[in-house]
Every structure is written in C-alpha cells, then in structure tokens.
Amino acid sequence: MTEPLGEDLTRLAALHGVAVSFQPSPDRTVTASAAAVIRALAALGVDAGTPEATRAALAARERELAGRLLPPTVVRWSGGDGPDALADLPEGTRLLIETEQGETRASLAQLPPGVHTVTATAPDGRTARAHLVVAPPRLPTPTGRSYGLLVQLYSLLSGRSWGMGDLGDLAELAGWAGRALGAGFVQVNPLHAAVPGAPTDPSPYRPSSRRFPDPVHLRIEDVPEFAYVTDPERLRQLRERAARLRETVLGKGALIDRDAVWELKREALELIAAVPLGPGRRAAYCDFLAREGQSLEDHATWCALAEVHGSDWHRWPQGLRDPRSADTARARLELMDRVDLHSRLAWLTDAQLTAAQRTAREAGMPLGIVHDLAVGVHPGGADAWAQQDHLAAGMSVGAPPDAFNARGQDWGLPPWRPDRLAESGYAPYRRLLRALFRYAGALRIDHVMGLFRLWWVPQGEPPTEGTYVRYDAEAMLALLVLEASRAGAVVIGEDLGTVEPGVREALRERGVLGTSVLWFERDWDGDGRPLAPDAWRADCLATATTHDLPSTAARLTGEHVELRDRLDLLNRPVEEERAEAAADTGEWLDLLSRLDLLQGTGGGADTSSEEAEIQAVHRFLLRTPARMIGVWLPDAVGDRRPQNLPGTWDQYPNWRLPVADAEGRPVTLEELAASSRLHALMEVLREEG
C-alpha cells in the first residue's frame, strides 16, 4: 500500500503542478508514491526531501504567489475577455504593453496577434513584467475534406535514392499523388535530426534535435553545388556504392541501413561543401544563419563536438558540457570549419523540405506535406545539450500502467520544465513550431496530451514509480494556434489511448483535429461494438492503421497475432489471441457487409477477397464525417509487416523495412505509381470521396 503523502507535501505538489494521484480509468484512482512526488519537485528546483524542507518550500511558494502581480506568461484570445491574471490586478494598476511589432500601448484593446511584453505597475509601487501571448481564438476549419497518403519516408525507395527514401522521393510522391490521384496531403514520419553514431537509433521518435532536420534525407543530386564538385570521379564512385546499397534493399532483402547511407552522403556532402557558393546562394545562406541565430550555432557546435567526443554530451570533458562555457567557445573556434559544414547541411535540408512542400502545393494539394512532431528528444543529443536550462534533469517522459501495459512505459526523453518554459515566454517551443511550420502544410503532434501533462519517471526507477506533471495548456495551445495561423497550417493531435477528461474538448475548441483509427473506434460507453460511421467525430484524421499498428492486410488475415507469437510477445495462449483477433475483425467485417461496402470493389472480377476488404475499410472511412482520410501507403500494395512493433528492440527490424507487396517483395516508388492495386484503392476514394 502506498504511504500517505502528508498534507504539506500534497499542497506543495499542487502549487507546482505535480500530481499526487491519477485515474487510469474513471472508476479507479491511484496515489503516486511520495518518492516520485519528491523527485519530481526536485527536478523543478524544489527541495521536499525532509518534512522541514517541505514546510519551508511550501511557505516560500505561498509567499511568492501571494505577492506576485502577474504570472510569467499571460494568454489573451483575440475577441475574448481579458486574461484573468490582468483582470485580478489591484484597482488602479497601470499597464504598459510593448508589442512584438515594436509599438507601445497602454491598453489591451485591438492588440495584434503575437508574443508581447506587458508591464504592470500597482498603486503601491510594485511592478511586474510578463509575456503576453495574443492568439486567434481557433484555427480555421479545413475547407472541404481531403484524402492523402501516410508513409515512413525512409521506407519509400525510388530508383534514385541512396538506400533509403529521401526528400527527392518525397517531392516525387507528392507531385504524383496530387496530380494523378487527387490526394490532398502526404503525411511523413518525423524528419528530425538523429543522434549520430553506429548503430544509430533508427527510431524517428527519439531524435537528437526536433529543431533541425536530418541531412540524411537530402537528395544529393538536387543540391545546386553538386554539378560543380572538383572531384567528379570520387562523386561517381560514391553514387555507384549508393546504387549497390539500394539494390541490396530492393533486390536482396537487406534491411535499410541508415548508417551506411549517411556514411556515403556525408562524404558526398563534404565534397559539395568545398564548392564556393555563388553570390546569391551565399546571401541566402547568410540570411538563414541570421534567422536561426543561436539555435543553429548550438546545434552545429554540438554536431562538431560529437564528431570528436562522441554523441552523448554527458561524457564530454566537463568544460564542454555547458554550451555557454569558455571551453565550448574555444572549441567552437577550433572546429569552425565543421560547425560551418553542419550549419550548411541544415540550410540545404531546410531548402529541400521547403521545395517538397512547394511541389505538393503546385500539384494541387490543399495541405501538402504533413510533418510529424515527436514528443521529445534523446537525452544525449543536441537539443538536450543546448536546452539544459529548460529540461528537467533526472527525469524521463513515459506513460503510467494501464490495461494494455501493466508495467507502464519509459520513453527515455527528458521533459521540458513547465516553470522555465513560462519564464522564457515559451521561447524554445515557439522557435520549434515556427521552424516546422515553414515547410509544413499541417503538423501532426505525437502524444498531443503532452501539451496538458506528462508522466515523469525518475531515472533509475520503473515507470510505475512516476507521476504526472502539469503544463500550462492554455499557453501551449495559444502559441500553437498563433504559429499555425501565421503559417496557414492545420494541426492534427495524436490523441489515441487514455486521454484525460476535457483534453479532446479543449483541442476541438481551438481547431486542433484529433486522430481516429478504425479498429479503436467502438462504442466504449455502450455495447462496445464497432462505431457506426455517422457516430464518428468530424474534426479528425481518420485512418485504418498507423506505423505502430499492424497493416490492414495483416489484421484481416490474423497475421499480426502469428508475428507476435513467433517473437514470444504474447501474454496468454496464442489460441486465445487468435480467437479474440478473429472476433474483432469479424465484427468489423459484419458491419461493412451490413453497410453494403463489400460490394462493387474497384478492382473488378479479379479483385481478391483481402483486397476487396481493404477497399471496403476505406469506403467505411469515407462514410464518416472525418475531415481528413489517410491511407497507409503499404496498405495500398498489401504489405503485411508493421514498420514498428512496440515492445521489441532486436527481435524485430523496427524502422528499417522498405514498403513491400503482399509477398514481402520491396516496391519502389516507380512501381507504386504503376500499381493496379494501389490505383484501384485510390479510385475508391476519388469516386466516393
């Protein structure tokens, strides 16, 4: 039984947003351990290690809040009432507002959207300064409905890629899907910079930096300086090696080897970087350096230092662990050529990402490329090094135990400190959003519930010994709406699984779409049977599956159960798993049949039963009011394998599989474009959508 936390510790935790209990289900409350609460407070700079320290910290916090005129960040929604924090100021308090645009005002009336500074001066002489976020009340609802493709970019190889899919392939896919298929978007995995080193963690959801993209995705031949390399023979040799690497994946059954791809591309990019930039290109590069400023300098410095000292900054010489130290400044000068190289690679990747989005829009896509924002970053990577003052030391993000995972989850990602974010006006969060929205027609936010709270797990402890820490969701949402509105972009929140009451409603109020996956959409408050299409929500991206789930073909045939059985991942007899999976699939097929969706498949008389069922699944999605319909690209060619199998590491080749057909044969982008099976499925969406 969990030991009671005590009144003082409970009150202190509440004042700092640290939860002392949580509800895994509406009828069950679990109390957090005192140790977890104390360690979470310690990560926020609050000493609660003894009863005496707890009482002192509680008294200090209460005095601070009682004497505070304003919180560090205040939110105002355009057209709404003034923020409570300003309404509660003492009568006679004077306000002075310095707008983001450089104007000075004495009133909240008609403030433009932006992040401003407000200074309050009370009649008793007290003053306070705060960041004032002014945001539109909500994002505009997407006009009409659209359908599009979902794909893990690395898995999409063409006859030109160097062993894994790249940004040239993405532009080709978007241009073809927009013009030939009538698609409105292409959604990809996070393209954030990975932590270097062999073997590189292949997961795109544990990056070194979310702020900058990974140059491994560059199409080498599309870099303008490629044509002027002074050693073309060396470049030809690298391209030949890349062709052999591509062939091992496409023709010999090899896994995608990101490290081998990067080894070749890095050498090619070093040759390209030796080519002097022309005046126009030099001016564009200088503009990029000026725009990105300290963030880019930190990122490029970390990359250069990692080449010398390894990819975990915790193991670097002591003086280099601080990005602002004199030792780091000296090392940056000594490594200036490498720092400039990594800065230029960030620029080149940003340019190709922007070009892919431009290609998508020119192909008629209303949204274009949907990018994915991971929950956090690797603890040893560039962002964790550069943003130490904004991260909670000794903590990791995860999930509490639930009906699907009794041991909980530890994702190994350090969380942002909500107090430091608020004090900075959410500066790193704003910079991150602004960078992504430059080349995203829409942004998918993984585990969007993290805008409200995150499960903090103390390092060295199991996930069961964690607790929730709350964030200022209003501020996080306001900045999200502000930056998305400025970019004219849509936001999709991945809100699958256990979601705190009120979260979906708050997101919907601000125009953030949700995520609905067919197999999870059941009448959980009623008989538990599949949810009829007219009962689905409209404000969502609806799909049949995702990268973390079985493909539709595998689920229809039950092959996902056999895979987990072969890998010894089942917690009960395989016969029970087979029976439950068959019953689940059978209920859905029965509903599809009753809705007459299994009739008249787009493939004609030769259409297989499985292919007909996959088409019927997507007809069903079209019957829902969902504003966006996503087709998992491997589903279009009958791929059996999941891209990621949660709960595995070495047992399964997560994040390393090319798109393949029903027999497991890799399918190139060119073959996809000519696939009759893919065209038949997409014709269903064109005709019925």
N, C-alpha and C positions, 0 to 999 in steps of 0.2 A: 504493500500500500504506500502511495506517495505521501511523504511527510508534509504537513501543512506549512504554507509559506510564511505565515505570520502577517499581521496587519500592516506593519511598516513596509515590509518588502513588497507586499501586494500594492500598496499605494504608490510606492516609489516606481515600481514597474509600470503602473498605469500612466504616470506622469511622463514617462519616457517612451510610451508606445510599445512596451514589451508585454505580451500576453502571458497570463498565468494559467490559462486553460484554453482548450479548443474543442470544437464539436466535429468529430469525424462523421457523424450522422445527426439528424435533428433530435433524436431521442437519446443521445449519449454525449456526455461531457467528460473530457479527460483533463486532469490537472497536470500542469507542467511541473517538472522537478525543480526544487529550489536551486540546485546546482546549475541547471540550464538557464534559469532566470538570472542568476548572479553572473554567469559568464556572459550572457547577452548584454547585461548592463555594463560589465567591464569593457566590452568591445565598444560601447558608447561613451567610454571615459568616466563611468560612474562606479565608485567603489561601494559595493554592498557585501563585502567579504565577511564582515562581522556585524552583530546587532548594533554595535556602537557606530560603525561606519555607515550602516544603513540609515540610522536615525539622523546622522549628520548630513548625509546626502539628501534625505527627504526634506529636512529643514531648509537646506540651501536651495533646493529646487522650488519649494513653495515660496521662498522669499523672492527668488528670481522671477517667477511667474506673477507674483503679486505686484512687483514693482515695474514690470515690463509694459511699456506703452504699446508696442507692436511686435508681432512675431516676425522672424527674419524674412519671410516671403508671404505676400498677401495676394489673393486672387480676386479679380473682378471680371465677371462675364458681361460682355457688351450687351446693353439693353436691359440688364437685370438690375436688381438693387445693389447698393454699395456693399462691400465686404463687411461682415460683422465686426471684424477687428477694427475697422475705421469707424463704424457706427458706435462702437462701445468706448471710443475715446472720451476723455473728460470734456464737458461742455466748454466751448471757447478755445479748443485746440486748433492751432493754425496748421494748414497743410501746404507744403511746397513740393511740387512734382516736377522732376526732370525727366522728360520723355526720352525714349530711345532715339528719337529723331533730333534731339538736341534742344528742344523747346523747354521753357519754364512756365508752369501753370500753378494756379492756386486752387483749382477745383478739379473734381473727378469728372465733370461733365464733358462728354464728347472726346474722351481720350482715345487716341488711335490704338489699334492692337499693337502689342509689343511688351517688352520687359523694361519697365521704367523704374525710377527710384523715387520713393516718397519719404519726405522728412516731416515728422510731426513734432510740434512744439506745444507742450501743455501750458496752461496758465501758471502752474507752479515752477516753470522753468525747465522741466525735464524735456529731453529731446530723444527721438528715436528715428533711425533710418531703416527702411525696409525695401526689398524688391517688390515691385507691384506688377503682377502679370495681368495684362488685359487681353482676353481671348474672345473670339466669336463664341456665341452660345452653343454651337454644334457644327459639326462638319456637314456639308451638303450631302443629301442622299444621292447615290449614283443614279444618273438618268438612265432609265430603261434597265434591262437585265442583260448580262453578258455571260458567255461561257468561255472557258480557256483551258490551258494545259498546265499540269503540275509536273515538275521534273527536278531531279537532283542533277545539277549541271555537269558535275564530273562524270556522270554515267552516260552522258549523251555524246558519243564519239562520232565524228564525221571522218571522211577520207582525208581531211586536212589537219585534224587535231593531233597533238603530240602525246598520245597515250591516255588522255582524259579530255572530257569536254571543256571548251574554253569560251571566251566571250565572242569570238567569231562565230562559233556554233550557236550561241545564244541569239546573236543578231540574225543568223540564217533561219533559225527556228521561228523567231518572232515574225520576220518578214514573210516566211511561207505560211505560217498559221494565220496571220492576219489577212493575207490576200487570198489564199487558196481554201482556207477552212472557215473564214468568217469569225475567227476567235477574237475575243476582246482583251485577252491577257495571257501572259506566261508567268507562272509562279516558280521561283527557284529557291534552293536552299540558301542559308546564309553564306555569303561570299567574303566573310571577314578574314583578316589575316590570321593564318595558323601559326602555332608555335613551331619554329624550325627545329631541325634535329632528326636523326634517323633512329628508330622509325618515328615519323611524325604521327601524332594522334590524328587519325583520319576523320574524327567527328567534326562536322562544321559547327556544332553547338558548344564547343569548348575552345574558342579562339584565343589567340594572343591579344588581338585588338578587335573591338567592334567598330572602332572609329575609322579605321582604314581597311581597304580591301586587300585581298591576297594577289600578288602579281603572278602566282602560278596559273591564274586564269587568263593571262594575256595571250592573245593571238600574236605570235612573234612577227609573222609576215605583215601584220597590219600596222606595226609601228613605223611611222614615216622614215626614220633614220635607217631602217633595215636595208633599204636599197643602196645605201652609201657606205656600208661596212667595208673597211680597208682589207679585211681578210675574208673574202667571199668563199675561199676554199674551205676554211675552218667552219664557216656557217653551213656550207653544203654538207660537210661530214656530220654536223650536229643534226641536220634535218634528216639525213639517212638513218641515223641512230634512232631518231624520233619515229620514223616510219616503221622501223623494226619493232620498236616498243609498242606502237599502235597495233601492229599485226599480231603481236603475242596476245593482246587482249581480245581483238576481234576474231582472230583465226585460230588461236591455240589454247583458248580457255584460261589465259592468265588473268589474275586479278589486276585491277587498276593500281598502279604503283606511283603514288603521288610524289614520293621522294625521288624516284628515278626521273619522273617528268621534270621536277624542279631542278635537278642537277643539270639537265640539258638546257632548260630555259635560262637558268641563272648564267651559264657560260655564254649563251647567245646574247642575253641582255647586257652583259658586261662588254661584249664586242660592240653592240649597238650604242651603249652609253659613251663609248670612246669617240663617236661621231659628233663633231660640234653641232650645236643647234643653230639653225638659221635665225635671223633677227626676229621674225615673227614668232617662231617657236620659242625662242629664248624669252621674249616678252611674256608669252602665255605661261611659261614655266615660272617666271618671277612673280606673276600675278597669283599663281597657285601657292607659291611659298608664302607670299604676303597674306593671303586669305587664310591659310591653315595655321600660320604662326607657330606658337609654342607647342601646340599639339603635334604638329608634323615633326618639329625638331626633336621632341621627346621620342616619338615613335621611331624615327630614323636613327636616333642615337642608340636606343635600345637594340635595334636590329644590328647595328655595327658592333656594339659591345657583346652581343650574344654570339657573334662570329668568333670572338676572341675568348670569351669566358664561359660560354655555354648558355643554354636557353632558360635557365632558372636563376633569376637575379638574386634570389636569397643566398646563392652560393658564390656570388661575385665577391671580390675584395670589398671590405667594409665601406671604404670611401665611395665606391661606385653604386652602392645600394640606394643612395639618395640622389634623385635626378637633379637636385639643386646644389649639390656639393661642389667644392672647388676641384676635387678629384675628377668628378664627372665632366666638369667644364674643360679641364685639361685633356681628358681622354677624347672628348668630342673634337677638339682641335687636332689632336694627333690622328684621329680617324676621319678627318673631314672628307676625304675622297669617298669613303664608304658611306658616310652619313649622306652625302650628296647623291650617291647611287640609289640608296633606299628612298630618298625623297623623290627622285625622278621616277622610280618604279611606282610609287604611289600616284604620282601625276599621270603616268601612262595608263595605269589601271582605271583611274577615275575617268580619263578621257574615253576609254573603250566602253566602260559602263554607260557613260552618257550617250555614246554613239549607238549602243544597243537599244536604249530607250527611244532615241530619235528614230531609229529604223522601225521599231514597233509602232510608234505613232504614225509614221509615214505610211505604214501598211494598213492603216485604218483602225488600229486598236484604240478603243476609248481609254483604256487604262495603260496598256503596255506591260512593262516588266513589274511584277510584284516581288519585292525583295523581302527577306526574312531577317528579323532582328532576334538574335539569340538572347537568352536570359542573362548571361553574364560572361565572364572571361576567365581564362586559365590563371591560377594564382601566381605562376611564374612568368607570365607574359608581359607584353609591353604596356598595356593599359593598367595592369596591377602595379607595375613599377612606377609609372608616371602619375597615377591617381591614388597613391597610398593614403593621402590625407582624406580621401573621400570613401575609402573602403574599410570595412570592419575587420580588423586584424584578428586572426584566430577563429574565424567563423566561415562556414560554408553554407551555400544555399542547397535546399533539398525539399523533401516532402514528408509529412508525418505518416505513420502507419494508417492504412485504410483497408477496405475489403479486398483490394487487388494485390496489396503488398504489405503483409503484416509486419515487415521489418523496417518500413519506411525507405526513403531514398536520400542519398547524399550525392549531389551532382558535382562537388568539387569546385564550386565557383564562389569566390568571395563576394559578399553582398555590399552594395552601397550603404553608407551610413546615412539614415534619413536626416539627422541633425546637420551634418556637414553639407548635404545637398541643399537644404533650406537656407543655410547661412550664405552659400555661394549664389543663391538665386537659381539653383539647379544648373549651373554653368556646364558641367561635363555632359549632362543629359541633353541640354539644349544643343550643344555642339554636335553630339552624336546624331540627334534627329535631323538637324539641318544638313549634315553631310549625306545621310541616307536619302533624304527627300530630293536631293539634287538630281538623282538619276532613277528614282522610283516613281512609277505611276500609282503604286499602292504599296503599303508596308504591312506585312504580317508580323505581329508581335507574339513571339513564343511565350507561353505561360503569362498571358496578359494580366492574370490575377496578381502578378508581382508588382503592379502599379499600386496595389492596395496593401498587401502584406506579403512577407516572405518567411519561410520556415528556416530559421537559423540553427545550424548544427555546430556545436563546439568541436574544433578539431581534436581528433583522438577519441571522440565519443560516437556511439552508434546513432543513427538518425532518430531512434526513439527518444533520445535524450536532447531533443531540440525544443524550440518554442517559436511562436510567431512574433515577428516584429513589424509594426505597422508603419506605413509611409503616408505622407500627405497626398492622398489620391486626388484631391481636388487640384492641387498644384501640378501633379504629374499629368493629369488629364488635360488641364488647361494648356500646358506647354505642348502637349501632343496635338491638341486641336489647333493651337496657334501655328505651329510649324507646318502641319499638314495643310492647313488652309492657305498659308502663304505659297505652298508648292502646288496647290490644286490637286492634292493626292487623297486617296481613300486609305482608311486604316482598317485592318482586319485583326481582331483579337483572337488568339488561340485560347478558347475558354472551355476546353474539354476536361472531363474529370470532375472532381469535387470542387465546387465553386461556392464561396461564401455568399450567404443571402444578401441581396442588394447589389452585388457586383455587376451582374448582367444588365440590370435595370439602369445602373449608373452609366455603363458604357453605351447602352442604347440611347439614353437621353442625350449624349454628346455626339451621336452619329457614328460610333465605332461599331463595325459589323462583328458578328460572332462567327464561330466555326461549328458546323453541324456535319457529322459523319453518319452515314446511313445506318450502320449496324448498331449505333448507340442511341438512335432516336426511337425510343419506346415510351409508352405511357406509364412512366415510373410512378405516377401518383394514382394510377388506376389499376388495370389488369396486367400491366407490364408487356402487353403485346406491341408489335410494330406500330409506330405512329402513322396515322393516315396522312397523306401528303398535304391536305389543307390545314392540318394542325401544326405544321412546321412554322417556325418563325420566318419572317421575310428578311430581316436585317442580318443576313449571314452569307458566308461562303459555304455552299453545300457540296460535299464530295462523297464518293463511295469508300475511299480509303485515304491513308496518308503514308508518309515514309516510314513511320514507326509501326505500321499495321500490315497484316497480310494483304497481298494483292487480291483483287476481287476474284480472279480465277482460282487462287489457292483457297479462298474462303468457300467458294461454291463447291469445290471438289473435296474439301476437308484436308487438303494437303498441308495446311498450316499446323494442324494437330500432329500429323506424322513428322513434320520437321522438328517440332518441339520434343516429340517423343524420342527421335533419333539423338537429339542433343541432351537428353536426360533433364529437361526443363519442366516436366510436369510434376505437380504436387499431389496427384491422385492417379489411379489406374487409367491407362490410355483408353480403355473401353468407355469409361465414364466421360472422358473428354470428347471422344468421338460422338457419343450419343448426344451430349449437350450441344456440340457444334452443329450436328445434323439437325437437331430440333430447332436451333436458332435460325439456320439457313432455310429450313423447311417453312418456318412461319413467314419469312420474308417472301419466299417464292410463292407461297399460297396467296399472299396479299397482291403480289404482282400479277398473278393469274386472275384473281377476282377483279382486278382493275383492267383486265384485258391488255396488259402491257407486254405480254409474251407473244403477242400475235404480230404478224406482218413485219418481221425483222428486216433491217436494211440490207442484210447480206444475201437475200434470195433463197432459193431452194437448197443450196448447198451450205447454208449457214449452220454451224454446229450448235448443239443444244447449249453448250457453255457460252459460245459467242452470243447466242440469242439472249441468254440470261443476263450477260453483261450489258447488252444493249437495253434490255428491259429495266435494269437497275438505273441506267441513266435516263430512260424515259420517265421513271418514277421521280428522279430528282427534278426533272422539268415540270412535273405536276405540282411541285411545292412552290410556294411564293418566293423562294430564296432569290435574292438579287444577283448572286454570282453562283455559277455552276462550274465546278472544277473537275477535269478529267485527269486522273493519274496516268501519265503518258505510258508507263509499262502496261497498264490495263488495256490499252488500245491494241497491243500486239500479243496479249495473253501471257505475259510474264508471270511466273509462279512465285518468284522469290521476293521477300521483303528487302528493302535497302538497308534496314536496320532492325535487328531483333533485340529489343530491350531485355536486359538480364544476361547478355552474353558479352564476351570480350574476344578471347582467342578461339572460342568454339565456332564462331560464325564470322564470315568476312564482311562485317558491317562497313558501310560507306565505301565499298571497293568493287561493286558489281556494275557492269555495263547493262544498259537496257537490253533485254533479250526476249525472244519469242517463246512460245509455249514449250518448245523442246530445249530451251536453255541456250539457244544459239544467239550470240550478240547481234544486235540490229543497229546498223549505222543510221545516221541522220538521213542520208540519201535513201536508204531502204525504207525508213519510216515514211518519208514523203511519197513513196510509191506503194505503200502497203494497202492492199484492198481491204484488209480487216480494219485498219485504222480509218480509212475513208468511209467505210460503212458505218462505223460507230459515230464519227463526226457528222455524217449525213443525218443521223437521227437527231442530233442537236440542231442542225441547220433547219431541218424540216419542221420539227415540233417546237423548237425554241422561238 
